[in-house]
Amino acid sequence: MSDVMIEMTEISRFFGPTRALAGVNLQVKRGEVVGFLGPNGAGKTTAMRILAGILAPTSGGARVAGIDLLSDPVEAKAKVGYLPESPPIYADMSVREYLAYLASLRRVPRKRRRDAVDRAMTRCGLDHVADRLLGNLSKGYRQRAGIAQAIVHDPQVVILDEPTVGLDPIQIREIRELIRNLGGEHSVLLSTHILPEVQMTCHRAVLIHNGTIVSDDTLEGLENRAKSGHELFVRLARPPEVSVLKSLPGIRQVEALRGGWRILVEAGANPAEALVKRSVEENWGLSELTPASHSLEEVFVNLTTREPQAVAVQESAQ
């Protein structure tokens, strides 16, 4: 049995002349919680609607739990639980009635339906509001009910589109903890444009920009990328002319800072050794040579402000 629970292969989607997705390739393995990150309009919701079987791709293929979404959509959709950005709530139903109704729509056998509803409510912290009308609940509890309806039929794949949007900080923390707990039993694809969401809940982060995947890495890999940077901070007691520093191989730009120099490095270059050697030879008095560190936020901003073609070239070179 394959460990790949979600697979998109060269998925493209056009709305008239507008391209929403362009050759998207994505995999999520069994038990993973993967963050699907990107700015508004990047294509996250379109991709997730395709995986939920709501929207057909213009080209390409998708499989859920090993089942082809295009050739066997009914069977594939039975393996998916989906929470859209606006939860599909029936305000005049109680939580229990709502989940029982959704369980029947998802073809949960009648003899298992009560247990399925009770389990979903317990996992989502809804037991004490089971008989309250959804319309009378806070937004946080309506969001919990939305997640409960996505897992009431015990799907192998859970797709959550912006599950914490509009919630207060306490509610956000509770929903994030709930999402973390879904991992292991389910494969989860979590859409968000909030970086801390991914850091606190996910094993891996996939970044989409302008309908194209521009990064797919573990959180550890992203943190290493943030630490590596393409800048150096240099402190020299007897610095040479700026033109001399700029003439060293691999140095793109030199900026004077208070107490030192900020050196921008060309892609793929490492001028540190040449800097140290020249400093010793010419008695510049090198006292500090430090790689600049970036935050994860800066890494993501950098990836989503460059042209996709340039990003693809750099990714393939690494």
C-alpha positions in Angstrom: 0.0 0.0 0.0 1.3 3.4 -1.0 2.2 5.9 1.7 1.2 8.8 -0.6 -2.3 10.0 0.4 -2.5 13.1 -1.7 -0.9 13.4 -5.1 -1.3 16.2 -7.7 0.5 15.8 -11.0 1.0 18.7 -13.3 -2.3 20.2 -12.3 -3.3 23.4 -14.2 -6.5 25.3 -13.9 -7.8 28.2 -16.0 -10.8 30.4 -15.4 -11.3 31.8 -18.8 -8.0 33.4 -19.8 -6.9 33.6 -16.1 -4.5 31.0 -15.0 -5.0 30.0 -11.4 -2.7 26.9 -11.3 0.2 26.1 -13.5 1.7 22.6 -13.5 1.3 22.0 -9.7 2.9 18.9 -8.3 2.2 18.0 -4.7 2.4 15.0 -2.5 1.3 14.4 1.1 2.2 11.2 2.9 0.2 9.2 5.4 0.0 10.9 8.8 1.7 14.1 7.6 0.4 17.6 8.4 1.5 19.8 5.5 1.1 23.5 5.4 -0.1 25.0 2.1 1.2 28.5 2.4 1.0 31.5 0.1 -0.3 35.0 -0.3 -4.0 35.8 -1.1 -4.7 34.8 -4.7 -1.8 32.4 -4.9 -4.0 29.4 -5.9 -4.4 27.6 -2.6 -8.2 27.4 -2.5 -8.3 26.4 -6.2 -5.9 23.5 -5.5 -7.8 22.4 -2.4 -11.2 22.5 -4.2 -9.7 20.2 -6.9 -8.5 17.8 -4.2 -11.9 17.9 -2.6 -13.6 16.9 -5.9 -15.5 20.2 -6.1 -13.6 21.6 -9.1 -12.1 19.8 -12.1 -8.6 20.6 -13.3 -8.1 22.0 -16.8 -5.2 19.5 -17.2 -3.2 17.1 -15.0 -4.2 14.4 -12.6 -5.0 14.0 -8.9 -5.2 11.0 -6.6 -6.5 10.7 -3.0 -5.6 7.6 -0.9 -4.5 6.0 -4.2 -7.9 6.6 -6.0 -8.0 8.7 -9.1 -10.3 11.7 -8.6 -11.2 12.0 -12.3 -11.9 8.4 -13.1 -13.5 7.4 -9.7 -14.7 10.7 -8.1 -17.3 9.2 -5.8 -14.9 6.7 -4.2 -12.1 9.3 -4.0 -14.3 11.9 -2.3 -15.4 9.3 0.3 -11.8 9.4 1.5 -11.7 13.1 1.9 -12.9 15.5 4.7 -13.1 19.1 3.6 -13.5 22.3 5.5 -13.9 25.3 3.2 -12.9 28.8 4.4 -16.5 29.5 5.4 -17.8 26.4 7.3 -21.0 24.8 5.8 -23.1 25.4 9.0 -26.8 25.0 9.4 -27.7 27.5 12.1 -31.0 26.0 13.1 -29.5 22.6 13.8 -27.9 21.5 17.0 -24.3 20.3 16.9 -25.3 16.7 17.3 -28.1 16.9 14.7 -25.7 18.6 12.2 -23.0 16.0 12.6 -25.5 13.1 12.4 -26.9 14.6 9.2 -23.5 15.0 7.6 -22.6 11.5 8.7 -25.6 10.2 6.8 -24.7 12.2 3.7 -21.2 10.7 3.9 -22.8 7.2 4.0 -21.6 6.3 7.5 -23.7 3.1 8.3 -26.6 3.8 10.6 -25.4 1.4 13.3 -22.0 3.3 13.5 -23.4 6.8 13.1 -23.9 7.6 16.8 -20.4 6.5 17.7 -19.0 8.4 14.7 -20.7 11.6 15.9 -19.7 11.2 19.5 -16.1 10.6 18.5 -16.0 13.6 16.3 -17.5 15.8 19.0 -15.0 14.5 21.6 -12.0 15.1 19.3 -13.1 18.6 18.5 -14.1 19.6 22.1 -17.8 19.9 21.4 -19.3 17.5 23.9 -20.6 20.2 26.2 -22.3 22.1 23.4 -23.7 19.0 21.6 -27.3 20.1 22.0 -26.9 23.8 21.4 -27.9 25.4 18.1 -25.0 26.1 15.8 -26.4 29.6 15.2 -26.0 30.4 19.0 -22.3 29.3 19.2 -19.3 31.5 19.0 -17.3 31.6 15.8 -14.6 29.4 17.4 -17.1 26.7 18.2 -18.7 26.9 14.7 -15.2 26.4 13.4 -14.7 23.3 15.6 -18.1 22.0 14.2 -16.8 22.6 10.7 -13.7 20.5 11.5 -15.9 17.8 13.1 -18.0 17.5 10.0 -14.8 17.0 8.0 -13.7 14.1 10.1 -17.0 12.5 11.1 -16.8 9.8 8.4 -13.1 9.1 9.5 -11.5 10.0 6.2 -7.9 9.3 5.4 -7.4 12.8 4.1 -8.4 16.0 5.7 -8.3 19.3 3.8 -8.6 22.5 5.8 -8.9 25.9 4.1 -7.9 28.8 6.4 -9.3 27.1 9.5 -8.3 29.9 11.9 -9.4 33.0 9.9 -11.3 35.5 12.0 -10.7 33.8 15.3 -9.4 35.4 18.5 -5.9 34.4 19.8 -7.3 31.9 22.3 -9.5 30.2 19.7 -6.6 30.2 17.3 -4.4 28.3 19.8 -7.2 25.8 20.4 -7.8 25.1 16.7 -4.0 24.7 16.1 -3.8 22.1 18.9 -6.8 20.3 17.4 -5.1 20.3 13.9 -1.8 18.9 15.4 -3.8 16.1 17.0 -5.3 15.2 13.6 -1.9 14.3 12.3 -1.1 10.6 12.5 -4.6 9.3 12.1 -5.2 11.5 9.1 -3.1 13.1 6.4 -3.8 16.8 6.6 -3.4 19.6 4.1 -3.7 22.9 5.8 -4.1 26.1 3.8 -3.0 29.4 5.3 -1.2 32.6 4.6 -0.1 32.9 8.2 3.5 31.6 8.7 3.2 30.9 12.5 0.3 28.6 11.7 2.6 26.4 9.7 5.4 26.6 12.3 3.1 25.5 15.1 1.1 22.7 13.4 2.9 21.2 10.4 5.7 18.8 9.5 6.4 20.4 6.1 5.6 23.6 4.3 4.6 24.0 0.6 4.7 27.5 -0.7 2.6 28.5 -3.7 2.9 31.8 -5.6 1.1 32.8 -8.8 -0.3 29.3 -9.2 3.2 27.7 -9.1 4.9 25.7 -6.3 8.0 27.7 -5.4 9.2 25.8 -2.3 8.5 22.4 -0.7 10.6 21.8 2.3 10.6 20.6 5.9 10.4 23.3 8.6 14.0 22.4 9.5 15.1 22.9 6.0 13.4 26.3 5.9 15.0 27.3 9.1 18.4 26.3 7.7 17.7 28.4 4.7 16.8 31.3 6.9 20.1 31.0 8.8 22.3 30.6 5.8 21.4 33.9 4.1 23.3 35.6 1.3 24.9 38.3 3.5 27.9 38.8 5.7 28.6 41.3 8.4 32.3 42.3 8.6 34.0 44.4 11.2 37.4 45.7 10.3 39.7 47.9 12.4 41.5 49.3 9.3 39.1 48.9 6.4 40.3 49.4 2.8 38.4 51.5 0.2 34.9 50.1 -0.6 36.1 49.4 -4.2 38.7 47.0 -2.8 36.1 45.0 -0.9 33.8 45.0 -3.9 36.6 43.7 -6.1 36.8 40.4 -4.1 35.3 37.4 -6.0 31.7 36.6 -5.0 30.9 40.0 -3.5 28.0 41.8 -5.1 27.6 44.9 -3.0 29.1 46.5 0.1 27.3 48.8 2.4 28.7 50.7 5.4 27.0 50.1 8.6 27.6 51.5 12.1 30.6 49.6 13.3 31.1 47.5 10.2 30.2 46.5 6.7 27.2 44.6 5.2 28.4 42.5 2.3 25.8 41.1 -0.2 27.0 37.8 -1.7 26.4 36.6 -5.2 24.2 33.5 -5.5 26.2 30.3 -4.9 29.4 32.2 -3.9 31.3 32.2 -0.6 33.8 35.0 -0.3 34.5 34.4 3.4 37.8 32.6 2.8 39.1 35.3 0.4 38.0 38.0 2.9 40.0 36.5 5.7 43.1 35.8 3.6 43.2 39.4 2.2 42.5 40.9 5.6 45.6 39.1 7.0 47.8 39.9 4.1 46.9 43.6 4.2 46.4 44.0 7.9 42.8 45.2 7.8 42.3 44.1 11.4 39.4 41.7 10.9 37.5 41.2 14.2 34.2 39.8 13.1 32.9 37.9 10.1 29.3 36.8 10.6 26.7 35.3 8.2 23.5 37.4 8.3 20.5 35.5 9.6 17.0 35.9 8.2 13.7 35.2 9.8 11.4 32.6 8.2 9.1 35.4 7.3 11.8 37.0 5.3 12.5 33.7 3.5 8.8 33.5 2.5 8.6 37.1 1.4 11.7 36.6 -0.7 10.3 33.5 -2.4 7.0 35.3 -3.2 8.4 38.5 -4.5 10.7 37.0 -7.1 9.5 35.8 -10.5 8.6 32.1 -10.5 11.0 31.3 -13.3 13.9 32.7 -11.3 12.9 30.8 -8.2 12.7 27.5 -10.1 16.2 28.1 -11.5 17.6 28.7 -8.0 15.7 25.7 -6.5 17.1 23.3 -9.1 20.6 24.6 -8.5 20.5 23.7 -4.8 
